[in-house]
Amino acid sequence: MYALTYLLVFTLVLAGCQPISMVISNGNSKNDEEGFNNDLLTMVVPYNSGGGTDVFARFIANPLSGHIENQPGIQIENVPGGGSITGTNEYVNSYEKDGTNLVATSASTHIPYLLNQSSVQYSFDELTPLVGAPTGGVVYGSADLDIESGYELDQVKEKLYYAGMSPTGLDLTTLISFEVLDIDSKAVLGYEGRGPARVAFEQGESNIDFQTTTAYKQNIEPKVKDGKAIPLYSLGQIDETGEVVRDPQFPELPTIKEVYKDIHGAEPEGQAWETYKHFLNATYTLQKIIWVHKSAPESAKEKLKKAANRLVEDEDFKKESSSILENYDIYTQDDLEKRIENLEENTNQKTIEWVYQFLLDEHGVDGRKL
C-alpha cells in the first residue's frame, strides 16, 4: 500500500511538471495523433497588422474555426519583413508541422517564389492550400489622353507615365500587360503603395494607373463619373481552362485580350502573353491563400479541408464576406488545389527567363540577384 501510494503521488507530481499541452496529449492520444490542440490554432500572417492580407486572415479565422471539429480558436501572429518572405520562411522552417499552424499568403509572397528568388526558402510543394480568394484590377487613364476606352490606346499621342511600387511586386502583372499591348510607357517606381500611386495620378504626375477592385470602386469610379478618369481595361481573371475572361466585378470592361484583338486584329500570342496569363493567375486569380504544412498528419489536413469546403457553402458567411472579399467567391478546397497544381505545372524556365530579361531591359532590375 505504501509503495502504491508513493507511486501514485510520484506520477501526479511528474505530470504537474509537464507542459499543459503534454498532459492533454497524454490524456487524449486521439487528438495528439491528429495534430489538433482542442483550444487553439495559429495563423501566421507575414505582413504588418492592418494590411489587406491581415484583414483577410482575421476575417476568415472565426468562421473557419466554426467549421472545424471542436471549434478551436485561431490566433493571428504577424511576422512581417521582406515583403512577406521573412514570415513565410519562418513558418516553413520553425512552426510545428502538426496541423495546428496555418499561414496566409498573398501575391507578393507568390511572385518571389515563382521567380526563384534566393531569399525564398518556402515552396508550394511543402504546403496544402485550404482557403483561397481572387481579387481584380482595372487599368485606367487620364481624361487628358483624349480617348474613350482601351480600344483606342493605339491612338494616344503623348507619352504614358505610370507610378508604381516595385517591378517584382503586384505591379508586375500590369507592367507585363503594357508590354503585351506594346504601350509606350515610362514606369516611375518606388512609391510606398497603391494609395500614393493614385495620388500621383490625381496630381498629374502619371497619366495611366491601376487599382485593385475595392480601391477602384471607392476612389476611381467617382472620377470616371466626373470625367476625370477613363477605364481602359480590366486585368481579367483566369478560368478553369487557363484562359483570360472578364472580371465578374467589371463585366462591362474589356480584358487585355479583347483590347489587343481589337487593336491588332488577332488573338495575342507569344511568350509575353503566356507570361501575362501565368502571373495574372498567381497575383489576382489566386490572390490570397491560407495554407497548412503538407507534412501535417493526414487526419488533421482532412478535417481542415472539410472545414474549408463547409465554409464555402455557409450562406451566412457569404453575406458577411461581401465587403471583405469584394463580392468574389472563395474557392472550394478541391478547386483551389487544382488551380495551384496547374500554376505549378505551367511554371517553366522560358517564362522565368522572359521575366528576368524584361525586368533587366525595361526596369534595370536583375531578378537573378534578388
Salt bridges, closest charged atoms under 4 A:
GLU34 OE2 - LYS30 NZ 3.13
GLU34 OE1 - LYS303 NZ 2.75
ASP54 OD1 - ARG58 NE 2.93
GLU69 OE2 - LYS303 NZ 3.17
ASP171 OD1 - ARG194 NH1 3.09
ASP184 OD1 - LYS159 NZ 2.97
GLU202 OE2 - ARG198 NH1 2.95
GLU202 OE2 - LYS223 NZ 3.41
ASP209 OD1 - ARG194 NH2 2.31
GLU240 OE2 - ARG339 NH2 3.80
GLU243 OE1 - LYS257 NZ 3.67
GLU243 OE2 - LYS277 NZ 4.00
GLU258 OE1 - ARG246 NH2 2.75
GLU267 OE1 - LYS257 NZ 3.76
GLU267 OE2 - LYS261 NZ 3.38
GLU274 OE2 - LYS277 NZ 3.51
GLU298 OE2 - LYS301 NZ 2.99
GLU302 OE2 - LYS305 NZ 3.67
ASP314 OD2 - HIS67 NE2 2.84
GLU315 OE2 - LYS318 NZ 3.40
ASP335 OD2 - ARG339 NE 3.45
GLU353 OE1 - ARG368 NH2 2.56
